[in-house]
Amino acid sequence: MSWTRYREVVLDQLQRAFEANRDAIPAAARLIADAVARDRIVHVFGSGHSQLVALDLVGRAGGLAGVNPIFDPLFGRAERLEGFAPVLLAAHAFHPGDVLIVISHSGRNPAPIEVALHGRQHGLPVIAVTAVAFSRSISSRHSSGKRLFEIADVVLDTLGAPGDAAIPLDGELYVGPTSTVVGAALLQAVIAEAAARLMDHGIRPPLFRSGNLEGSDAYNRELRARYGGRVLLLI
């Protein structure tokens, strides 16, 4: 096995995932564009390594300013604990017109499921990022019996392998997880499509500029002030 094998696996999975989600990406983008046009918030949650994908949408160059990260300070250590997510959600307010993105490779653990259910209870459309075939093959760990893809309004399927690591070394050992790179790529495609839709409707999307470009600091401060008190500013 060499690094070229991982490159081949990732490029192939990305290509297949973009094709498999050719309808889901525009559907998710419409939800986000509608929320931004109404000056609403896009909430995003991932636990454990899924939090990496969630944070890729937050406070970055080319990213929407109105994204609120539901931050998991335990980094997934309580992901299987039913009742943990409501504690996290106590610091966040969901309002009509907002959108919720929930990321979970397996889609089986209580934390992402509870966040998605909470969003649905508050009338928010839910966008899931998950590996659907893998999730279908396993049971839910939540008392509802639901997996994430069964709760969401729009599902972005990463086509991820069972257990995430995609390259076998022998009969038991696998290496090369793909959920982060594919999940992040799908969501950035959604944001790009949402921004284009806003522009098509004459709305300038509230996109951050790189802090390393001249004149960007004042521009970004104005965006942060616009969403001040409505999103958690991690960056």
C-alpha positions in Angstrom: 0.0 0.0 0.0 1.3 3.5 -0.7 0.0 7.1 -0.5 -1.1 6.8 -4.1 -3.7 4.2 -3.1 -5.3 6.6 -0.7 -5.3 9.3 -3.4 -7.1 6.9 -5.8 -9.6 6.0 -3.2 -10.4 9.6 -2.2 -10.6 10.9 -5.8 -12.9 8.0 -6.7 -15.1 8.5 -3.7 -15.3 12.2 -4.3 -16.3 11.7 -7.9 -19.0 9.1 -7.0 -20.3 11.2 -4.0 -20.7 14.3 -6.2 -22.6 12.3 -8.7 -24.7 10.5 -6.1 -25.6 13.9 -4.5 -26.4 15.8 -7.7 -29.9 16.4 -6.5 -29.2 16.7 -2.8 -26.5 19.4 -3.2 -28.9 21.9 -4.9 -31.7 20.9 -2.4 -29.5 21.7 0.6 -28.3 24.9 -1.1 -31.8 26.1 -1.6 -32.6 25.7 2.1 -29.4 27.6 3.1 -29.9 30.3 0.5 -33.5 30.8 1.6 -32.4 31.1 5.3 -29.6 33.6 4.4 -32.0 35.7 2.3 -34.4 36.0 5.3 -31.4 36.9 7.6 -31.7 33.6 9.4 -28.9 31.3 10.9 -27.4 28.1 9.6 -26.6 25.9 12.7 -24.1 23.1 12.3 -23.2 20.2 14.5 -20.8 17.3 14.5 -19.3 15.3 17.3 -15.9 13.6 17.5 -14.2 13.8 14.2 -17.4 15.0 12.5 -16.8 18.2 14.4 -13.9 18.8 12.0 -16.3 18.9 9.1 -18.7 21.2 11.0 -15.9 23.6 11.9 -14.8 23.8 8.3 -17.9 25.9 7.7 -17.1 28.4 10.5 -15.4 31.7 10.2 -13.3 30.9 7.2 -12.5 32.7 4.0 -15.2 32.1 1.5 -17.6 30.9 4.2 -20.9 32.3 5.3 -20.8 34.6 8.3 -24.2 33.4 9.6 -23.1 29.9 10.6 -23.5 28.9 14.2 -21.3 26.0 15.4 -22.9 23.8 18.1 -19.6 23.1 19.7 -18.9 19.8 21.5 -16.2 20.6 24.1 -15.8 16.9 24.9 -14.9 16.1 21.3 -17.2 13.0 21.0 -16.5 11.4 24.4 -20.2 11.7 25.3 -21.5 11.1 21.8 -23.2 7.8 22.9 -24.7 9.3 26.0 -28.4 10.0 25.5 -29.4 13.3 27.1 -26.0 14.9 26.4 -27.1 16.9 23.4 -29.8 18.9 25.2 -27.1 20.2 27.5 -25.1 21.5 24.5 -28.3 22.9 22.9 -29.2 24.9 26.0 -26.6 27.5 24.8 -28.2 27.8 21.3 -31.5 29.2 20.2 -33.3 27.8 17.1 -35.8 30.1 15.4 -38.2 29.6 12.5 -36.4 30.1 9.2 -33.1 28.7 10.5 -31.4 25.7 9.0 -29.6 22.8 10.8 -26.8 20.7 9.4 -25.9 17.6 11.3 -22.8 15.5 10.5 -22.3 11.9 11.5 -20.5 9.1 9.6 -22.5 6.3 11.2 -25.6 8.3 12.0 -26.3 5.9 14.9 -25.2 7.7 18.0 -27.5 9.7 20.3 -25.8 13.1 20.2 -26.3 13.8 16.5 -29.7 12.2 16.5 -30.9 14.3 19.4 -29.6 17.5 17.8 -31.5 16.6 14.6 -34.7 15.7 16.5 -34.4 19.0 18.4 -34.2 20.9 15.2 -37.2 19.1 13.7 -39.2 19.9 16.9 -38.4 23.6 16.4 -39.4 23.5 12.8 -36.0 23.6 11.2 -35.2 21.8 8.1 -32.4 19.3 8.7 -29.5 18.6 6.4 -27.6 15.4 7.2 -24.1 14.4 6.1 -23.7 10.7 6.6 -22.7 7.4 5.0 -26.1 6.0 4.1 -25.3 2.4 3.2 -23.2 2.0 6.3 -25.8 3.6 8.5 -28.5 1.3 7.0 -26.4 -1.7 8.0 -26.2 -0.9 11.7 -28.8 -0.2 14.4 -29.4 3.1 16.2 -28.0 3.6 19.7 -30.8 6.1 20.4 -34.1 5.1 22.1 -36.1 6.4 19.2 -34.6 3.7 17.0 -33.9 6.3 14.4 -30.7 6.9 12.5 -29.7 10.3 11.2 -30.6 9.8 7.6 -34.1 8.8 8.7 -34.7 12.2 10.4 -33.2 14.6 7.8 -35.0 16.5 5.1 -32.0 16.4 2.8 -29.3 13.8 3.0 -25.7 14.3 1.7 -24.4 10.8 1.3 -20.6 10.5 1.6 -20.6 6.9 0.4 -18.2 6.2 3.2 -17.0 2.7 4.0 -18.1 0.9 7.2 -15.9 2.1 10.0 -14.7 5.0 7.7 -11.2 3.7 7.0 -11.2 2.6 3.4 -8.0 0.8 2.6 -7.4 -2.7 3.9 -3.9 -3.7 5.1 -4.9 -7.2 6.0 -8.1 -9.0 7.0 -8.5 -6.8 10.1 -6.5 -3.6 9.8 -7.8 -0.7 7.7 -6.3 2.8 7.1 -7.3 5.9 5.3 -10.5 7.5 6.6 -12.4 9.5 4.1 -15.4 11.1 6.0 -13.6 14.4 6.7 -12.4 15.2 3.2 -15.6 14.0 1.4 -18.0 15.5 3.9 -16.2 18.9 3.9 -16.2 18.9 0.1 -19.9 18.2 -0.2 -20.7 20.9 2.3 -18.5 23.5 0.6 -20.2 22.6 -2.7 -23.5 23.3 -1.0 -22.3 26.7 0.3 -20.9 27.6 -3.2 -24.3 26.7 -4.8 -26.2 28.7 -2.1 -24.0 31.8 -2.6 -24.5 31.6 -6.4 -28.3 31.3 -5.9 -28.3 34.4 -3.7 -26.3 36.3 -6.3 -28.8 35.2 -8.9 -31.6 36.8 -6.8 -29.7 40.1 -6.3 -28.6 39.3 -2.8 -24.9 39.7 -1.9 -24.0 36.7 0.2 -22.4 37.4 3.6 -19.1 35.7 2.8 -15.9 36.2 4.9 -12.7 37.3 3.2 -9.3 36.0 4.0 -7.7 37.9 6.9 -4.5 37.8 4.9 -5.9 40.1 2.2 -5.5 43.9 2.5 -8.7 45.6 3.7 -10.4 42.4 4.8 -10.3 43.1 8.6 -12.8 45.9 8.5 -15.1 44.0 6.1 -15.1 40.9 8.3 -15.7 43.0 11.4 -18.9 44.3 9.8 -20.1 40.8 9.0 -19.4 39.6 12.6 -21.3 42.6 13.9 -24.2 41.8 11.7 -24.5 38.3 13.3 -23.3 39.3 16.8 -25.1 37.5 19.5 -26.7 35.0 17.1 -23.7 32.9 16.3 -20.9 31.5 18.4 -17.7 33.2 17.3 -14.9 30.6 17.5 -12.6 32.2 15.0 
